C-alpha cells in the first residue's frame, strides 16, 4: 500500500520482538524443526528445554533487524530502478572497535555456512504492526535479504538494500539483480543447513558455535562464561539475534 510517511511509526525493538515471537510460534507448528531465540538472561543450556544427552541436528539462524526509510519521490536514488515508492535500509560499513566492518562480518559468517539474514518490515504503521503481530503476518510482510546478496564492501562506503516487497529486493550502490527474499526462501535455507548437520549433543554444538562465532567476529574469548553466553555476547556485538534451530 502507498504511504504518506517516510519512516515507520514503530521502532526496531518492537519490530524485532514481534517478529521473533512469531518465528518461535512458526517453529512450534513444524513437524521437522524446533526453534527458540536465545534469551539474554540464559545462564544454563538445560533451561532451553532440550534433553542434554540426546544427539540432534542443530543450527543457528542469525537475524539482524533493520528499519527502512520509505522513498516516495521520483528523484530518490533508486527510483529509476523501481519506478514506484520503495523501502530502503542502509548496511553498516563503519569500522568497529575491533577493526571489523559489521556487514562484512555477516558475510563472513554466511561464508562459514551459518544462516545469516537481515530482517526488515515492508510496512510502516503501528496499526499494521499490531494487526500482523496478532494474526501471524509479521514474517509474510518482511524482507530477508542475505548479506551475500551485496557482498563485501569497503569501509565507510554507502550501500543499502531496497525493495518494494519481499519478492523484489535489490542490493545497491550499483543495482543488483532482483531477488526474492521472503520467509519461504529463508526457512528453506535453514532446513538445508540443519538437515545437513552432524547429530551431536547440545553442549558440544554450542561450544563449537561459540568458538566459530568469536573467531569470525574477532571478539575476545572469555573463559568466565559458558558457550551460550559467549554466543549471546558475540552476537550482540554485531547486532544479531541468535535463534537456535534443531531437528531429530
FENCOR-V353578 format. One record per residue. N is the residue number from 1. RES is the residue in one letter. PHI is phi in degrees with one decimal (NA if undefined). OMEGA is omega in whole degrees, 0 to 359 (none if undefined). NEAR is the number of other C-alpha atoms within 8 Angstrom. Layout:
n:N res:RES phi:PHI omega:OMEGA near:NEAR
n:N res:RES phi:PHI omega:OMEGA near:NEAR
This chain:
n:1 res:X phi:NA omega:177 near:2
n:2 res:X phi:-75.6 omega:181 near:4
n:3 res:X phi:-125.2 omega:174 near:6
n:4 res:X phi:-93.3 omega:183 near:4
n:5 res:X phi:-104.3 omega:183 near:7
n:6 res:X phi:-106.1 omega:177 near:9
n:7 res:X phi:-152.8 omega:182 near:8
n:8 res:X phi:-71.1 omega:175 near:13
n:9 res:X phi:-100.7 omega:168 near:7
n:10 res:X phi:-131.8 omega:186 near:10
n:11 res:X phi:-104.4 omega:183 near:8
n:12 res:X phi:-62.3 omega:181 near:9
n:13 res:X phi:-62.5 omega:180 near:6
n:14 res:X phi:-66.1 omega:179 near:8
n:15 res:X phi:-59.9 omega:181 near:12
n:16 res:X phi:-61.9 omega:180 near:9
n:17 res:X phi:-64.0 omega:183 near:8
n:18 res:X phi:-68.9 omega:177 near:10
n:19 res:X phi:-65.9 omega:179 near:11
n:20 res:X phi:-63.1 omega:177 near:9
n:21 res:X phi:-58.1 omega:183 near:8
n:22 res:X phi:-68.3 omega:177 near:12
n:23 res:X phi:-61.0 omega:179 near:9
n:24 res:X phi:-65.9 omega:175 near:11
n:25 res:X phi:-64.3 omega:179 near:8
n:26 res:X phi:-60.5 omega:179 near:8
n:27 res:X phi:-60.5 omega:180 near:11
n:28 res:X phi:-62.2 omega:182 near:9
n:29 res:X phi:-89.6 omega:182 near:6
n:30 res:X phi:-86.0 omega:177 near:8
n:31 res:X phi:-81.0 omega:189 near:4
n:32 res:X phi:-111.3 omega:183 near:6
n:33 res:X phi:-139.0 omega:167 near:11
n:34 res:X phi:-115.7 omega:178 near:10
n:35 res:X phi:-154.9 omega:178 near:11
n:36 res:X phi:-148.0 omega:175 near:10
n:37 res:X phi:-72.8 omega:178 near:10
n:38 res:X phi:-68.5 omega:180 near:10
n:39 res:X phi:-71.4 omega:181 near:5
n:40 res:X phi:-58.7 omega:183 near:5
n:41 res:X phi:-92.6 omega:184 near:4
n:42 res:X phi:-60.5 omega:178 near:10
n:43 res:X phi:-115.7 omega:185 near:8
n:44 res:X phi:-132.4 omega:181 near:7
n:45 res:X phi:-58.2 omega:180 near:9
n:46 res:X phi:-62.1 omega:180 near:8
n:47 res:X phi:-70.3 omega:179 near:8
n:48 res:X phi:-76.1 omega:173 near:7
n:49 res:X phi:94.7 omega:179 near:5
n:50 res:X phi:-96.1 omega:173 near:7
n:51 res:X phi:-70.7 omega:187 near:6
n:52 res:X phi:-68.8 omega:186 near:9
n:53 res:X phi:-96.7 omega:185 near:6
n:54 res:X phi:-98.1 omega:176 near:8
n:55 res:X phi:-66.4 omega:176 near:10
n:56 res:X phi:-139.5 omega:172 near:12
n:57 res:X phi:-88.7 omega:187 near:14
n:58 res:X phi:-126.7 omega:172 near:15
n:59 res:X phi:-166.7 omega:174 near:12
n:60 res:X phi:-119.2 omega:167 near:10
n:61 res:X phi:-107.3 omega:180 near:13
n:62 res:X phi:-103.3 omega:180 near:12
n:63 res:X phi:-115.5 omega:169 near:12
n:64 res:X phi:-116.9 omega:182 near:10
n:65 res:X phi:-80.2 omega:180 near:12
n:66 res:X phi:-132.8 omega:175 near:10
n:67 res:X phi:-110.1 omega:184 near:10
n:68 res:X phi:-90.2 omega:163 near:12
n:69 res:X phi:-88.5 omega:178 near:10
n:70 res:X phi:-118.5 omega:185 near:11
n:71 res:X phi:-97.3 omega:188 near:10
n:72 res:X phi:-113.6 omega:187 near:9
n:73 res:X phi:-104.2 omega:184 near:7
n:74 res:X phi:-72.1 omega:177 near:8
n:75 res:X phi:-93.0 omega:176 near:5
n:76 res:X phi:-65.9 omega:190 near:8
n:77 res:X phi:-56.6 omega:186 near:5
n:78 res:X phi:-100.4 omega:182 near:7
n:79 res:X phi:-58.5 omega:183 near:13
n:80 res:X phi:-62.5 omega:178 near:7
n:81 res:X phi:-83.8 omega:185 near:6
n:82 res:X phi:-91.2 omega:182 near:9
n:83 res:X phi:68.6 omega:180 near:7
n:84 res:X phi:-164.2 omega:178 near:7
n:85 res:X phi:-57.4 omega:185 near:12
n:86 res:X phi:-152.8 omega:178 near:12
n:87 res:X phi:-97.8 omega:179 near:12
n:88 res:X phi:-152.0 omega:170 near:12
n:89 res:X phi:-131.9 omega:180 near:11
n:90 res:X phi:-89.1 omega:173 near:9
n:91 res:X phi:-96.9 omega:184 near:9
n:92 res:X phi:-85.8 omega:181 near:7
n:93 res:X phi:-118.6 omega:176 near:15
n:94 res:X phi:-68.1 omega:177 near:8
n:95 res:X phi:-84.1 omega:182 near:11
n:96 res:X phi:-81.1 omega:182 near:8
n:97 res:X phi:-61.6 omega:180 near:5
n:98 res:X phi:-92.6 omega:174 near:7
n:99 res:X phi:83.8 omega:182 near:6
n:100 res:X phi:-104.9 omega:172 near:11
n:101 res:X phi:-102.1 omega:190 near:12
n:102 res:X phi:-55.6 omega:181 near:12
n:103 res:X phi:-60.0 omega:180 near:12
n:104 res:X phi:-65.7 omega:176 near:13
n:105 res:X phi:-62.4 omega:178 near:12
n:106 res:X phi:-64.1 omega:175 near:10
n:107 res:X phi:-61.4 omega:181 near:12
n:108 res:X phi:-65.6 omega:177 near:9
n:109 res:X phi:-62.6 omega:179 near:13
n:110 res:X phi:-62.5 omega:179 near:12
n:111 res:X phi:-64.2 omega:178 near:7
n:112 res:X phi:-79.8 omega:179 near:6
n:113 res:X phi:98.1 omega:178 near:7
n:114 res:X phi:-79.2 omega:174 near:12
n:115 res:X phi:-90.2 omega:184 near:12
n:116 res:X phi:-126.4 omega:182 near:12
n:117 res:X phi:-153.0 omega:164 near:13
n:118 res:X phi:-77.2 omega:175 near:13
n:119 res:X phi:-137.8 omega:184 near:12
n:120 res:X phi:-142.2 omega:181 near:11
n:121 res:X phi:-74.3 omega:172 near:13
n:122 res:X phi:-108.4 omega:178 near:11
n:123 res:X phi:-156.4 omega:190 near:9
n:124 res:X phi:-131.4 omega:191 near:13
n:125 res:X phi:-100.6 omega:177 near:9
n:126 res:X phi:-64.3 omega:177 near:9
n:127 res:X phi:-62.1 omega:177 near:6
n:128 res:X phi:-65.4 omega:178 near:9
n:129 res:X phi:-56.9 omega:180 near:13
n:130 res:X phi:-63.3 omega:180 near:8
n:131 res:X phi:-61.9 omega:182 near:9
n:132 res:X phi:-67.3 omega:180 near:10
n:133 res:X phi:-65.0 omega:181 near:12
n:134 res:X phi:-82.6 omega:188 near:7
n:135 res:X phi:-125.0 omega:178 near:6
n:136 res:X phi:52.3 omega:178 near:9
n:137 res:X phi:-111.0 omega:184 near:10
n:138 res:X phi:-67.8 omega:185 near:13
n:139 res:X phi:-72.5 omega:179 near:12
n:140 res:X phi:-70.1 omega:181 near:8
n:141 res:X phi:-114.8 omega:177 near:11
n:142 res:X phi:-130.8 omega:174 near:15
n:143 res:X phi:-108.4 omega:184 near:17
n:144 res:X phi:-128.4 omega:179 near:13
n:145 res:X phi:-68.9 omega:179 near:11
n:146 res:X phi:-89.8 omega:175 near:10
n:147 res:X phi:-54.0 omega:181 near:14
n:148 res:X phi:-68.9 omega:175 near:8
n:149 res:X phi:-62.6 omega:176 near:9
n:150 res:X phi:-99.7 omega:182 near:10
n:151 res:X phi:85.0 omega:181 near:8
n:152 res:X phi:-66.1 omega:183 near:8
n:153 res:X phi:-130.5 omega:176 near:10
n:154 res:X phi:-71.1 omega:178 near:6
n:155 res:X phi:-62.3 omega:175 near:8
n:156 res:X phi:58.6 omega:176 near:7
n:157 res:X phi:-94.8 omega:183 near:7
n:158 res:X phi:-100.2 omega:180 near:8
n:159 res:X phi:-141.5 omega:183 near:11
n:160 res:X phi:-156.6 omega:166 near:11
n:161 res:X phi:-113.9 omega:178 near:13
n:162 res:X phi:-131.5 omega:185 near:13
n:163 res:X phi:-162.4 omega:170 near:12
n:164 res:X phi:-93.0 omega:173 near:12
n:165 res:X phi:-160.4 omega:186 near:10
n:166 res:X phi:-70.0 omega:181 near:14
n:167 res:X phi:-90.5 omega:182 near:9
n:168 res:X phi:-139.7 omega:182 near:11
n:169 res:X phi:-113.5 omega:182 near:16
n:170 res:X phi:-134.0 omega:176 near:13
n:171 res:X phi:-95.3 omega:179 near:14
n:172 res:X phi:-133.0 omega:57 near:11
n:173 res:X phi:-89.6 omega:170 near:7
n:174 res:X phi:-75.5 omega:184 near:5
n:175 res:X phi:-63.9 omega:174 near:8
n:176 res:X phi:-86.4 omega:179 near:9
n:177 res:X phi:-67.9 omega:175 near:6
n:178 res:X phi:-70.7 omega:178 near:7
n:179 res:X phi:-130.5 omega:175 near:8
n:180 res:X phi:-90.3 omega:183 near:9
n:181 res:X phi:-132.3 omega:178 near:14
n:182 res:X phi:-96.6 omega:184 near:13
n:183 res:X phi:-67.0 omega:180 near:11
n:184 res:X phi:-62.2 omega:179 near:6
n:185 res:X phi:-65.4 omega:180 near:9
n:186 res:X phi:-65.1 omega:183 near:11
n:187 res:X phi:-70.1 omega:175 near:8
n:188 res:X phi:-63.0 omega:178 near:8
n:189 res:X phi:-65.9 omega:178 near:9
n:190 res:X phi:-61.1 omega:180 near:11
n:191 res:X phi:-59.3 omega:180 near:9
n:192 res:X phi:-64.1 omega:182 near:8
n:193 res:X phi:-65.8 omega:182 near:12
n:194 res:X phi:-68.4 omega:182 near:13
n:195 res:X phi:-62.8 omega:181 near:8
n:196 res:X phi:-90.6 omega:184 near:7
n:197 res:X phi:-79.4 omega:180 near:9
n:198 res:X phi:-83.8 omega:177 near:7
n:199 res:X phi:-66.4 omega:177 near:9
n:200 res:X phi:-142.6 omega:178 near:11
n:201 res:X phi:-74.8 omega:188 near:11
n:202 res:X phi:-59.6 omega:184 near:14
n:203 res:X phi:-60.8 omega:179 near:9
n:204 res:X phi:-65.3 omega:178 near:8
n:205 res:X phi:-62.3 omega:180 near:10
n:206 res:X phi:-63.3 omega:179 near:11
n:207 res:X phi:-64.1 omega:179 near:10
n:208 res:X phi:-63.6 omega:182 near:8
n:209 res:X phi:-64.0 omega:180 near:10
n:210 res:X phi:-62.9 omega:179 near:12
n:211 res:X phi:-61.8 omega:181 near:8
n:212 res:X phi:-63.0 omega:182 near:8
n:213 res:X phi:-64.5 omega:180 near:12
n:214 res:X phi:-62.5 omega:180 near:14
n:215 res:X phi:-65.4 omega:182 near:8
n:216 res:X phi:-66.9 omega:183 near:9
n:217 res:X phi:-74.0 omega:182 near:10
n:218 res:X phi:83.0 omega:180 near:8
n:219 res:X phi:-81.1 omega:178 near:8
n:220 res:X phi:-78.7 omega:178 near:5
n:221 res:X phi:-76.7 omega:181 near:6
n:222 res:X phi:-116.9 omega:181 near:6
n:223 res:X phi:-85.4 omega:184 near:5
n:224 res:X phi:-92.8 omega:179 near:4
n:225 res:X phi:-129.1 omega:178 near:7
n:226 res:X phi:-79.0 omega:183 near:8
n:227 res:X phi:-62.7 omega:180 near:11
n:228 res:X phi:-66.4 omega:177 near:13
n:229 res:X phi:-67.4 omega:177 near:10
n:230 res:X phi:-62.0 omega:178 near:13
n:231 res:X phi:-63.7 omega:180 near:14
n:232 res:X phi:-63.5 omega:181 near:11
n:233 res:X phi:-66.5 omega:180 near:8
n:234 res:X phi:-66.3 omega:179 near:12
n:235 res:X phi:-62.1 omega:183 near:12
n:236 res:X phi:-65.3 omega:181 near:9
n:237 res:X phi:-67.3 omega:176 near:7
n:238 res:X phi:-119.9 omega:173 near:9
n:239 res:X phi:72.2 omega:183 near:8
n:240 res:X phi:-106.7 omega:170 near:11
n:241 res:X phi:-100.6 omega:179 near:11
n:242 res:X phi:-86.7 omega:177 near:13
n:243 res:X phi:-116.0 omega:180 near:12
n:244 res:X phi:-78.0 omega:182 near:12
n:245 res:X phi:-124.9 omega:181 near:13
n:246 res:X phi:-150.8 omega:173 near:12
n:247 res:X phi:-149.7 omega:181 near:11
n:248 res:X phi:-80.7 omega:none near:7
